[in-house]
Amino acid sequence: MRLLSAHQPVYLPGLILFNKIALSDVFVLLPDVQFQRHSWQQRNRVRNGKEAIFLSVPVRKSGDLARTIRQTEIAHEPWRKKHLTTLRQVYSKRPFFDRYFPGIEALIEAEYDNLADLNTALIRHLCEVLQLDTAILDSASLPHEGEAQDRLVSLCHAANADGYISNVGAAAYVDEAGFAAAGLTHLWQAFTPPVYDQGKPFLSNLSVLDALFNLGPATADLVRASGHVTRDLDEAQRALEG
């Protein structure tokens, strides 16, 4: 079965997104969905001592409430220096910081006109670091139509996929019968948040950078081992609850 999943481009994603990518044959980025302020689209969490803090990318204000992530411009503020300084302060003594930080630093320092391009560049880079061979596509590169689930069905057909993977968070919106009627198998991502050595008391739900700086190449195996696909929503929910 050729499996497809899709997600909006988010900033420095956590392990759960990369596990979903690892489970997929094709992963489609959706930069043309509506931008949501103060969401994962523009921020993510890293460690700061005993707590977690958000690194947020400031965006230009707009009166267009329906603007997409691709249409959302990054504000001209000194956020890059703040993010990189925070990462150095928090992780510079972790065993694999020097190995992975330069690549992240180069992408954060690069000038991107919009939030989608920044997030996409980081996701593609991190997939290479994690040695994920999943095909990563922009939805604009595939002919598709419709909104919400209809769009996902259309993308599956355009990519010659037989099945679609949803995360548990989408449970309220998924019409499994609708996927079946379109000739597609619907599957759930059963992701179990892994616990790993952070050098301090463990904090969950952090950016994948935390694992990379602490575990190095072993992060690739952690990503693959932390989830599987299932047709049983209850199983997927139990996995997420640990």
WORA-V344450 format. One record per run of one state. SS is the DSSP state (hx for helix, st for strand, lp for the rest). FROM is the first residue (numbers start at 1). LEN is the number of residues. If there is no record, write none. Layout:
# WORA-V344450
{{SS FROM LEN} {SS FROM LEN}}
This chain:
# WORA-V344450
{{lp 1 2} {st 3 5} {lp 8 6} {st 14 1} {hx 15 9} {lp 24 2} {st 26 4} {lp 30 4} {st 34 1} {lp 35 8} {st 43 6} {lp 49 2} {st 51 6} {lp 57 2} {st 59 1} {lp 60 8} {st 68 1} {lp 69 4} {st 73 2} {lp 75 4} {hx 79 13} {lp 92 5} {hx 97 13} {lp 110 4} {st 114 1} {hx 115 15} {lp 130 5} {st 135 4} {hx 139 3} {lp 142 6} {hx 148 11} {lp 159 4} {st 163 4} {lp 167 1} {hx 168 3} {lp 171 5} {hx 176 6} {lp 182 3} {st 185 7} {lp 192 15} {st 207 1} {hx 208 8} {lp 216 2} {hx 218 8} {lp 226 1} {st 227 4} {lp 231 2} {hx 233 8} {lp 241 2}}
